[in-house]
Amino acid sequence: MKTIKEASLNNKIVVVRFDYNVPIKNGTILDTTRIEKSLKTLNYILDRASKVVILSHLGRIETEEDKKDKSLKPVCDYLSKLIKRDIAFCDYNNPVEVINNNKIIMMENTRFFDVDNKKESKSDEELSKFFASFGDIFINDAFGTAHRDNASNVGISKFLPSYNGFLIEEEVNNLDKLVKNVKRPYTVIIGGAKVSDKIKVINNLIEKVDHLLIGGGMVYTFLKAKGFNIGKSICEEEYVPIVKEVLNKYEDKIVLIKDNYVQDKVLKNIEDMNNDDIGYDIGPKTIESYKEIIDNSNTIFFNGAMGVFEEGYEYGTKELLNILNNNKGIVVTGGGDTINAINKYLKDNNFIISTGGGASLEYLEGKELPGVFL
């Protein structure tokens, strides 16, 4: 990888792309993990460069209405207090003037340009050149979007000398522990709502792992494929045949849930579900079966919540995190929901936490990430 240490930053204006896509409610940042993770690279640049121009996106923007609560101004204010330095906030109306008159500049949400034919998300060349015009060197440290070819992380790199920041370097090195010379037994735990989001990584990892534990909403598509009555639980019908093939081929590796909490937090064994039941969380019998496998694993990758913990169905996710935290091996976790749950339920943890959900999964699928410069 081309790392920031190879870049000559002295007296240069450095454009840096961070992943400040953080949850914000009523102007308050609910989880600042990604901001703290950017500090090593930011401070390294500030010690050397004449100026730094910060780019990031926040949320999905498709209409003018979407812009209302998606400004990066709260992030700018928080970061300014964190580093105890003034940061000029710029809304693209007068970027040259703002950059000329300030040491640290944070630009407004790059996805505001998506209102105009998705110029940011489609890596529009004109917009890429516009971002590149802000400085002399580009550093990408937004691992969370490293799997996306956007104007502000990949397009810009075509017009400026470009390098990876410390976080991207750290993320790739950590994920390599799940790809190269893995310490066995190797267990992958996958949760989340949809099979469609995870089927590619499942197909890529299944031959490499010793155990694959399935939880979250996606498990009901697997249970449907096995012939269970899942009631009104979430299910992607079009993926049932695909899942059935995976189950038939790798049934000895795949572990599904034994019980679950349905509506009103009623605990039911899977075989006892009726036509009106909706599964929201995994139960204690499932946790017990997971624990036996986890306790005997030396390498673990965990992605996705086990239940709808945001709505009070927290038992499965909370119990699983406690079991993982007591594991003596390597535990790598990734994804926004996973990080939110860790911060909510664990005061301290021994995990290697990846800031990228989709990027982590695609790297483990064996894909090259366009936002990682080689």
C-alpha positions as CSV (number, residue, x, y, z in Angstrom):
1,M,0.0,0.0,0.0
2,K,1.0,3.6,-0.6
3,T,1.0,5.0,2.9
4,I,1.0,8.5,4.2
5,K,4.5,8.1,5.5
6,E,5.7,8.0,1.9
7,A,4.1,11.4,1.1
8,S,6.0,14.6,1.2
9,L,3.5,16.9,3.1
10,N,5.7,19.7,4.1
11,N,4.3,23.1,3.2
12,K,1.6,21.4,1.1
13,I,-2.2,21.8,1.1
14,V,-3.5,18.3,1.9
15,V,-7.0,17.2,1.0
16,V,-8.0,14.3,3.3
17,R,-11.1,12.1,3.0
18,F,-12.4,10.8,6.4
19,D,-15.4,8.7,7.2
20,Y,-17.5,11.0,9.4
21,N,-20.7,9.2,8.5
22,V,-21.8,9.2,12.1
23,P,-25.3,9.0,13.7
24,I,-26.7,12.5,14.6
25,K,-30.0,13.2,16.3
26,N,-31.1,16.8,16.9
27,G,-27.6,18.1,16.2
28,T,-26.0,15.7,18.8
29,I,-23.6,13.0,17.6
30,L,-24.6,9.7,19.1
31,D,-21.4,7.7,18.3
32,T,-18.1,9.5,17.8
33,T,-16.0,6.4,17.2
34,R,-15.2,7.2,13.6
35,I,-14.2,10.8,14.5
36,E,-11.7,9.6,17.1
37,K,-10.3,7.0,14.7
38,S,-9.3,9.8,12.3
39,L,-7.1,11.7,14.8
40,K,-3.9,9.9,14.1
41,T,-3.9,10.8,10.5
42,L,-5.2,14.3,11.0
43,N,-2.6,15.1,13.6
44,Y,0.2,13.7,11.4
45,I,-1.0,16.0,8.6
46,L,-1.3,19.1,10.8
47,D,2.2,18.6,12.1
48,R,3.6,18.9,8.6
49,A,1.2,20.5,6.0
50,S,0.6,24.2,5.6
51,K,-3.2,23.5,5.4
52,V,-5.6,20.6,5.5
53,V,-9.0,20.4,3.8
54,I,-11.3,17.7,5.1
55,L,-13.9,15.9,3.0
56,S,-16.6,13.4,4.2
57,H,-20.1,12.3,3.4
58,L,-23.0,11.9,5.9
59,G,-26.0,9.7,5.1
60,R,-27.7,9.3,1.8
61,I,-28.8,12.4,-0.2
62,E,-31.2,12.2,-3.1
63,T,-33.3,15.4,-2.7
64,E,-33.0,18.9,-1.4
65,E,-35.2,17.8,1.5
66,D,-32.6,15.2,2.5
67,K,-30.0,17.9,3.1
68,K,-31.9,19.4,6.1
69,D,-30.5,17.2,8.8
70,K,-27.3,15.9,7.0
71,S,-24.9,18.8,7.4
72,L,-21.4,18.1,8.7
73,K,-21.5,21.2,10.9
74,P,-22.0,19.3,14.1
75,V,-19.1,17.1,13.2
76,C,-16.9,20.2,12.5
77,D,-17.8,21.7,15.9
78,Y,-17.1,18.4,17.8
79,L,-13.8,17.9,16.0
80,S,-12.7,21.5,16.7
81,K,-13.3,20.9,20.5
82,L,-11.6,17.5,20.3
83,I,-8.3,18.9,18.8
84,K,-8.7,22.3,20.5
85,R,-8.1,24.2,17.2
86,D,-10.3,26.3,15.0
87,I,-11.8,24.6,12.0
88,A,-13.4,26.7,9.3
89,F,-16.6,25.2,7.9
90,C,-17.2,25.7,4.2
91,D,-20.4,25.2,2.2
92,Y,-18.8,25.2,-1.3
93,N,-19.9,28.8,-2.1
94,N,-16.5,30.3,-1.6
95,P,-14.0,27.4,-1.1
96,V,-10.9,29.3,-2.5
97,E,-11.4,32.2,-0.1
98,V,-12.0,29.9,2.9
99,I,-9.0,27.7,2.1
100,N,-6.7,30.7,1.6
101,N,-7.6,32.3,4.9
102,N,-7.6,29.2,7.2
103,K,-5.3,26.4,8.4
104,I,-8.0,23.7,8.9
105,I,-11.1,23.5,6.7
106,M,-14.0,21.1,6.7
107,M,-16.1,21.0,3.6
108,E,-19.8,20.4,3.7
109,N,-21.2,16.9,3.1
110,T,-19.9,15.7,-0.3
111,R,-23.1,13.9,-1.0
112,F,-24.9,17.2,-1.3
113,F,-23.7,16.9,-4.9
114,D,-25.8,13.7,-5.3
115,V,-28.9,15.9,-5.7
116,D,-27.5,16.8,-9.1
117,N,-27.4,13.4,-11.0
118,K,-25.5,11.6,-8.1
119,K,-22.2,13.3,-9.1
120,E,-20.5,12.3,-5.9
121,S,-21.6,8.6,-5.8
122,K,-21.0,8.2,-9.6
123,S,-17.5,9.7,-9.3
124,D,-18.3,12.5,-11.8
125,E,-15.0,13.7,-13.4
126,E,-15.8,17.4,-13.2
127,L,-16.6,17.1,-9.4
128,S,-13.5,15.0,-8.9
129,K,-11.4,17.8,-10.5
130,F,-13.2,20.3,-8.3
131,F,-12.3,18.4,-5.1
132,A,-8.7,18.0,-6.4
133,S,-8.4,21.8,-7.0
134,F,-8.5,22.3,-3.2
135,G,-5.0,21.1,-2.6
136,D,-1.7,19.5,-3.7
137,I,-1.9,16.0,-2.2
138,F,-4.7,13.6,-1.4
139,I,-4.9,11.2,1.6
140,N,-7.7,8.7,1.8
141,D,-8.5,7.5,5.3
142,A,-12.2,6.7,4.9
143,F,-12.1,2.9,5.1
144,G,-15.9,2.8,5.5
145,T,-16.3,3.9,1.9
146,A,-13.1,2.3,0.5
147,H,-15.4,-0.2,-1.5
148,R,-17.1,2.7,-3.3
149,D,-15.8,4.6,-6.3
150,N,-16.9,8.1,-5.4
151,A,-15.6,11.5,-6.5
152,S,-14.3,12.4,-3.1
153,N,-12.3,9.2,-2.5
154,V,-11.4,7.6,-5.8
155,G,-12.2,10.2,-8.5
156,I,-10.0,12.8,-6.8
157,S,-7.1,10.4,-6.8
158,K,-6.9,10.6,-10.6
159,F,-5.8,14.2,-10.4
160,L,-3.6,14.4,-7.3
161,P,-0.7,12.3,-5.8
162,S,-2.7,9.9,-3.5
163,Y,-1.8,7.9,-0.4
164,N,-3.6,5.8,2.3
165,G,-4.0,7.2,5.8
166,F,-3.1,5.3,9.0
167,L,-6.6,4.0,9.6
168,I,-6.9,2.3,6.2
169,E,-3.4,0.8,6.7
170,E,-4.5,-0.5,10.1
171,E,-7.9,-1.8,8.8
172,V,-6.3,-3.8,6.0
173,N,-3.6,-5.3,8.3
174,N,-6.3,-6.4,10.8
175,L,-8.5,-7.9,8.1
176,D,-5.5,-9.8,6.7
177,K,-5.6,-11.8,10.0
178,L,-8.8,-13.3,8.7
179,V,-7.4,-14.0,5.2
180,K,-3.7,-14.9,5.7
181,N,-2.3,-17.6,8.1
182,V,-5.5,-17.8,10.1
183,K,-5.3,-19.4,13.5
184,R,-7.9,-22.2,13.7
185,P,-10.6,-23.0,14.6
186,Y,-12.0,-20.0,12.6
187,T,-15.6,-19.0,13.3
188,V,-17.6,-16.4,11.4
189,I,-20.8,-14.9,13.0
190,I,-23.1,-13.1,10.6
191,G,-26.2,-11.2,11.6
192,G,-28.2,-8.3,10.2
193,A,-31.6,-8.2,8.4
194,K,-31.0,-9.3,4.8
195,V,-29.4,-12.4,3.2
196,S,-29.0,-10.3,0.0
197,D,-26.4,-8.1,1.8
198,K,-24.3,-11.0,3.0
199,I,-24.7,-13.9,0.6
200,K,-21.6,-13.1,-1.4
201,V,-19.4,-12.9,1.7
202,I,-21.0,-16.2,3.0
203,N,-20.2,-17.9,-0.3
204,N,-16.6,-16.6,-0.2
205,L,-15.9,-17.5,3.4
206,I,-17.7,-20.8,3.8
207,E,-14.9,-22.9,2.5
208,K,-12.3,-21.0,4.6
209,V,-14.1,-21.2,8.0
210,D,-14.7,-24.0,10.4
211,H,-18.0,-22.7,11.6
212,L,-20.6,-20.2,10.3
213,L,-23.1,-19.0,12.8
214,I,-26.2,-17.3,11.4
215,G,-28.4,-14.9,13.4
216,G,-30.4,-11.7,13.0
217,G,-33.2,-11.2,10.6
218,M,-31.4,-13.1,7.8
219,V,-31.6,-16.4,9.7
220,Y,-35.3,-16.7,8.9
221,T,-34.5,-17.1,5.2
222,F,-32.2,-20.0,6.2
223,L,-34.9,-21.5,8.4
224,K,-37.5,-21.2,5.6
225,A,-35.1,-23.0,3.3
226,K,-34.9,-25.8,5.9
227,G,-38.7,-26.1,6.0
228,F,-39.5,-24.4,9.3
229,N,-42.6,-22.3,9.8
230,I,-41.2,-18.8,10.3
231,G,-44.6,-17.1,10.6
232,K,-44.4,-13.5,9.5
233,S,-40.7,-13.1,10.2
234,I,-38.6,-11.2,7.6
235,C,-37.7,-13.4,4.7
236,E,-36.3,-12.8,1.2
237,E,-38.2,-15.4,-0.7
238,E,-36.1,-15.1,-3.9
239,Y,-33.0,-16.2,-1.9
240,V,-34.6,-19.3,-0.4
241,P,-33.4,-21.6,-3.3
242,I,-29.9,-20.1,-3.1
243,V,-29.7,-20.5,0.6
244,K,-31.0,-24.1,0.3
245,E,-28.0,-24.9,-2.0
246,V,-25.6,-23.5,0.5
247,L,-27.2,-25.4,3.4
248,N,-27.1,-28.7,1.4
249,K,-23.4,-28.3,0.5
250,Y,-22.1,-26.9,3.9
251,E,-24.7,-28.2,6.5
252,D,-21.8,-29.4,8.7
253,K,-20.4,-25.9,9.0
254,I,-23.6,-23.8,9.3
255,V,-25.2,-23.3,12.7
256,L,-28.7,-21.8,12.8
257,I,-30.7,-20.6,15.8
258,K,-32.7,-23.0,18.1
259,D,-35.0,-20.5,19.8
260,N,-36.0,-16.9,19.5
261,Y,-38.0,-14.1,21.0
262,V,-41.1,-13.3,19.0
263,Q,-43.5,-10.4,19.5
264,D,-44.1,-9.2,23.1
265,K,-40.7,-10.9,24.0
266,V,-42.3,-14.3,24.1
267,L,-39.6,-17.0,23.9
268,K,-40.3,-19.9,21.5
269,N,-38.4,-22.8,20.1
270,I,-38.1,-22.6,16.3
271,E,-40.2,-25.6,15.7
272,D,-43.0,-24.1,17.9
273,M,-43.5,-20.9,15.8
274,N,-47.0,-20.3,14.4
275,N,-48.3,-18.5,11.3
276,D,-48.5,-15.1,13.1
277,D,-45.2,-15.1,14.9
278,I,-42.4,-12.6,14.0
279,G,-38.9,-13.4,15.2
280,Y,-37.0,-10.4,16.7
281,D,-34.0,-11.9,18.6
282,I,-32.2,-15.1,19.3
283,G,-32.8,-17.0,22.5
284,P,-30.8,-18.7,25.3
285,K,-30.6,-22.2,23.7
286,T,-29.1,-20.5,20.7
287,I,-26.6,-18.6,22.8
288,E,-25.6,-21.8,24.6
289,S,-24.9,-23.5,21.3
290,Y,-23.0,-20.5,20.0
291,K,-20.9,-20.3,23.2
292,E,-19.6,-23.8,22.9
293,I,-18.3,-23.1,19.4
294,I,-16.9,-19.6,20.3
295,D,-15.1,-20.8,23.4
296,N,-13.2,-23.3,21.2
297,S,-12.3,-20.8,18.4
298,N,-9.0,-19.0,18.0
299,T,-10.1,-16.6,15.3
300,I,-13.6,-15.0,15.1
301,F,-15.2,-12.4,12.7
302,F,-18.5,-10.9,13.9
303,N,-20.7,-8.7,11.7
304,G,-24.3,-7.7,12.3
305,A,-26.6,-7.6,15.3
306,M,-28.4,-10.8,16.4
307,G,-31.7,-9.0,17.0
308,V,-33.5,-5.7,16.8
309,F,-31.6,-4.4,19.8
310,E,-32.6,-0.8,19.0
311,E,-36.2,-1.7,19.9
312,G,-35.5,-3.5,23.1
313,Y,-34.8,-7.0,21.7
314,E,-31.2,-6.9,23.0
315,Y,-30.7,-10.2,24.7
316,G,-29.0,-12.1,21.9
317,T,-26.6,-9.3,20.8
318,K,-25.7,-8.4,24.4
319,E,-25.0,-12.0,25.5
320,L,-23.0,-12.7,22.4
321,L,-20.8,-9.7,22.9
322,N,-20.1,-10.7,26.5
323,I,-19.1,-14.2,25.3
324,L,-16.9,-12.8,22.5
325,N,-15.3,-10.4,25.0
326,N,-14.1,-13.3,27.1
327,N,-12.6,-15.1,24.1
328,K,-8.8,-15.4,24.3
329,G,-8.3,-15.5,20.5
330,I,-8.5,-12.9,17.8
331,V,-12.0,-11.3,17.6
332,V,-12.6,-8.9,14.7
333,T,-15.9,-7.0,14.5
334,G,-17.2,-4.6,11.8
335,G,-20.2,-2.6,10.7
336,G,-22.1,0.4,12.0
337,D,-24.8,-1.6,14.0
338,T,-22.1,-3.8,15.5
339,I,-20.1,-0.9,16.7
340,N,-23.2,0.8,18.1
341,A,-24.0,-2.3,20.1
342,I,-20.5,-2.7,21.4
343,N,-20.5,0.9,22.6
344,K,-23.9,0.4,24.2
345,Y,-23.3,-2.8,26.0
346,L,-19.6,-3.1,26.7
347,K,-17.6,-0.6,28.8
348,D,-14.3,-2.2,27.7
349,N,-13.6,-4.7,25.0
350,N,-10.7,-6.7,23.5
351,F,-11.9,-6.6,19.9
352,I,-10.3,-5.4,16.8
353,I,-13.0,-3.1,15.6
354,S,-13.3,-2.3,11.9
355,T,-15.0,1.0,11.0
356,G,-16.1,-0.4,7.7
357,G,-19.1,-2.7,7.3
358,G,-19.5,-3.1,3.6
359,A,-15.8,-2.5,3.0
360,S,-14.8,-5.2,5.5
361,L,-17.2,-7.7,3.9
362,E,-16.0,-6.9,0.4
363,Y,-12.3,-7.3,1.4
364,L,-13.1,-10.6,3.0
365,E,-14.9,-11.6,-0.3
366,G,-11.5,-11.2,-2.0
367,K,-12.4,-8.0,-3.9
368,E,-10.0,-5.2,-4.4
369,L,-11.2,-2.0,-2.8
370,P,-10.9,1.0,-5.2
371,G,-10.3,3.4,-2.3
372,V,-7.2,1.6,-1.1
373,F,-4.2,2.8,-3.1
374,L,-1.6,0.2,-4.1
